[in-house]
Amino acid sequence: MKKNPPIRVAVTGAAGNIGYALLFRIASGQMFGPDQPVALNLIEIEPGMDALKGVAMELDDCAFPLLTEVVQTSDLSEGFKDVDWALLVGSVPRKQGMERADLLGINGKVFVGQGKAINDHAKKSVRVVVVGNPCNTNCLIAMKSAPDIPDEQFFAMTRLDENRAKTQLAQKAGVPVQEVTELCVWGNHSPTMFPDFYNTKISRQKATDVITDEDWLKNTFVPTVGKRGAAIIAARGASSAASAANAVVDTVCDLNTPTRGGFHSVCVLSKGEYDTPAGIITSLPIKVDAVGNWRVVEGIQLNDYAKAQIKASNDELLEERKVAFGQLGLSV
């Protein structure tokens, strides 16, 4: 039987906690399937190269049948050379005393460099998923820095937020998580995001018919989803890693697989759908067709409360873009 050619995947921040949790799932076939060979380009900053060597040794020691090659590098031109997927996981974390604007400026420079390297060295068909925060604006910066790569090939991740939201609703309703469907997280991957419980289904019923406590939905559920990352840091002393890596796998699978019913939450470049400002990377409900093309789902009804929540999140994205682009000298 003829073997498929390997898919080459670049992962930045490969020796970090999320990267470490992610790589073994890619190499084992969980991301692209049990018959699809993969080659990994592992990218780290220079101080992380020793740790990366240890990660690569562990990948070797797993003897994954699907893993054809492991490249270890701190050179972006080598790291993104001929890749089919670029998973931009690494970013500078927000430290005590650091304002959001500081983080945007520091990480913005990183994603300018990565975007340029992707533009110059990756395949023109490359798909880019940004995980490093603030992921929406980092994705926009990378996209703007890669003018030869089509805009529709850039994504940022809200699947972790969707997964968190589904679990919260499932636990409240006392049902298995797979009974929660058609849940879109809208807007920015930040505490302003809006997990739309009005259009969600629980066991094929409207979520608001199953969970009738609207005060809980608005004042407990929505902020719990928005602040879940902070709660995990408070509990374990470190940010989400395994659940974030799991959501990366889910996101890539979603983008690679025709959508059967429902939709997925993914941050994409807005063209004004649902009155969102055009030209920002914002989370929208998408479907993928049989040949791998995605589209924003149309016709979802949003009430005034939902519209106000989504607008507030997108206004935050407009402000992030203004601050970051101003610091980096980029034009809208």
SULGISUL-V782500 format. One record per backbone hydrogen bond with DSSP energy under -0.5 kcal/mol. CO is the residue of the C=O (numbers start at 0). NH is the residue of the N-H. E is the energy in kcal/mol with one decimal. If there is no record, write none. Layout:
{{CO & NH & E} {CO & NH & E}}
This chain:
{{5 & 7 & -0.5} {6 & 8 & -0.6} {6 & 38 & -2.6} {7 & 83 & -2.7} {7 & 84 & -1.8} {8 & 40 & -3.0} {9 & 86 & -3.2} {10 & 13 & -0.5} {10 & 42 & -2.7} {12 & 15 & -1.7} {12 & 18 & -0.6} {15 & 19 & -2.9} {16 & 20 & -1.8} {17 & 21 & -1.7} {18 & 22 & -2.6} {19 & 23 & -0.7} {21 & 24 & -0.8} {21 & 25 & -1.8} {22 & 26 & -2.6} {23 & 27 & -1.3} {24 & 29 & -1.7} {24 & 30 & -0.8} {25 & 28 & -1.2} {28 & 32 & -1.8} {32 & 35 & -1.2} {34 & 3 & -0.6} {34 & 36 & -0.7} {36 & 6 & -2.3} {37 & 67 & -2.8} {37 & 68 & -0.6} {38 & 8 & -2.9} {39 & 41 & -0.7} {39 & 70 & -3.1} {40 & 10 & -2.4} {40 & 42 & -0.6} {41 & 72 & -2.4} {42 & 12 & -0.9} {42 & 13 & -1.9} {44 & 47 & -1.9} {45 & 48 & -1.6} {47 & 51 & -2.1} {48 & 52 & -2.0} {49 & 53 & -1.5} {50 & 54 & -1.8} {51 & 55 & -2.7} {52 & 56 & -2.0} {53 & 57 & -2.0} {54 & 58 & -2.2} {55 & 59 & -2.4} {56 & 60 & -2.2} {57 & 61 & -0.9} {58 & 61 & -0.8} {58 & 62 & -0.6} {58 & 63 & -0.6} {59 & 62 & -1.5} {63 & 66 & -0.9} {65 & 37 & -2.7} {65 & 67 & -0.7} {68 & 39 & -2.7} {70 & 41 & -3.6} {72 & 43 & -2.0} {73 & 75 & -0.7} {74 & 78 & -2.9} {75 & 79 & -2.3} {77 & 80 & -0.8} {79 & 82 & -1.5} {82 & 122 & -1.4} {83 & 126 & -2.0} {84 & 9 & -2.9} {85 & 87 & -0.8} {85 & 128 & -2.5} {86 & 11 & -2.1} {86 & 88 & -1.5} {87 & 130 & -2.8} {87 & 131 & -2.2} {94 & 97 & -2.3} {98 & 102 & -1.9} {99 & 103 & -2.4} {100 & 104 & -2.1} {101 & 105 & -2.5} {102 & 106 & -2.7} {103 & 107 & -1.9} {104 & 108 & -1.4} {105 & 109 & -1.1} {106 & 110 & -2.4} {107 & 111 & -1.8} {108 & 112 & -1.9} {109 & 113 & -2.1} {110 & 114 & -2.3} {111 & 115 & -2.4} {112 & 116 & -2.0} {113 & 117 & -2.6} {114 & 118 & -2.5} {115 & 119 & -2.1} {116 & 120 & -2.0} {117 & 121 & -1.8} {120 & 81 & -2.9} {122 & 125 & -1.9} {126 & 85 & -2.5} {127 & 129 & -0.5} {127 & 154 & -2.5} {128 & 87 & -2.4} {128 & 130 & -0.5} {129 & 156 & -1.5} {133 & 137 & -2.5} {134 & 138 & -2.4} {135 & 139 & -1.9} {136 & 140 & -2.4} {137 & 141 & -2.5} {138 & 142 & -2.7} {139 & 143 & -2.5} {140 & 144 & -1.4} {142 & 145 & -1.5} {145 & 148 & -1.7} {149 & 152 & -2.0} {150 & 153 & -1.7} {152 & 127 & -3.1} {154 & 129 & -2.9} {155 & 157 & -0.5} {155 & 266 & -2.4} {157 & 161 & -2.1} {158 & 162 & -2.8} {159 & 163 & -2.5} {160 & 164 & -2.5} {161 & 165 & -2.7} {162 & 166 & -2.0} {163 & 167 & -2.2} {164 & 168 & -2.2} {165 & 169 & -2.6} {166 & 170 & -2.6} {167 & 171 & -1.9} {168 & 172 & -2.5} {169 & 173 & -1.3} {169 & 174 & -2.2} {175 & 178 & -2.1} {176 & 179 & -1.9} {178 & 180 & -0.6} {178 & 202 & -2.6} {178 & 203 & -0.5} {180 & 200 & -2.8} {181 & 183 & -0.6} {183 & 185 & -0.6} {183 & 195 & -2.6} {185 & 193 & -2.2} {186 & 282 & -2.4} {187 & 189 & -2.0} {189 & 192 & -2.3} {192 & 194 & -0.5} {193 & 185 & -2.8} {193 & 195 & -0.8} {194 & 196 & -1.3} {199 & 206 & -2.7} {200 & 180 & -2.6} {201 & 204 & -1.7} {204 & 201 & -3.0} {205 & 208 & -1.5} {205 & 209 & -1.3} {206 & 210 & -3.4} {209 & 211 & -0.7} {211 & 213 & -1.5} {212 & 216 & -1.9} {213 & 217 & -2.6} {214 & 218 & -2.9} {215 & 219 & -2.0} {215 & 220 & -3.0} {216 & 221 & -1.7} {219 & 223 & -2.0} {220 & 224 & -2.2} {221 & 225 & -2.1} {222 & 226 & -2.1} {224 & 227 & -1.0} {226 & 230 & -2.0} {227 & 231 & -2.1} {228 & 232 & -2.0} {229 & 233 & -2.3} {230 & 234 & -1.8} {231 & 235 & -2.9} {231 & 237 & -0.5} {232 & 236 & -2.0} {240 & 244 & -2.8} {241 & 245 & -2.4} {242 & 246 & -1.8} {243 & 247 & -1.8} {244 & 248 & -2.1} {245 & 249 & -2.4} {246 & 250 & -2.6} {247 & 251 & -2.5} {248 & 252 & -2.5} {249 & 253 & -2.7} {250 & 254 & -2.2} {251 & 255 & -1.4} {252 & 256 & -1.1} {258 & 260 & -0.8} {263 & 265 & -0.7} {263 & 285 & -2.7} {264 & 157 & -0.5} {265 & 267 & -0.6} {265 & 283 & -2.3} {266 & 155 & -1.8} {267 & 281 & -2.4} {269 & 278 & -2.5} {271 & 274 & -1.4} {272 & 275 & -2.1} {276 & 279 & -0.8} {279 & 269 & -3.2} {279 & 281 & -0.9} {281 & 267 & -2.2} {282 & 186 & -1.5} {283 & 265 & -1.9} {283 & 285 & -0.5} {284 & 296 & -2.6} {285 & 263 & -2.4} {286 & 294 & -2.2} {287 & 258 & -2.5} {288 & 291 & -1.7} {292 & 288 & -2.9} {294 & 286 & -2.4} {302 & 306 & -2.7} {303 & 307 & -2.2} {304 & 308 & -2.2} {305 & 309 & -2.7} {306 & 310 & -2.5} {307 & 311 & -2.1} {308 & 312 & -1.8} {309 & 313 & -2.5} {310 & 314 & -2.6} {311 & 315 & -1.6} {312 & 316 & -1.5} {313 & 317 & -2.1} {314 & 318 & -2.0} {315 & 319 & -2.5} {316 & 320 & -2.6} {317 & 321 & -2.2} {318 & 322 & -2.6} {319 & 323 & -3.1} {320 & 324 & -2.8} {321 & 325 & -1.8} {322 & 326 & -2.0} {323 & 327 & -2.1} {324 & 328 & -1.2} {324 & 329 & -1.7}}
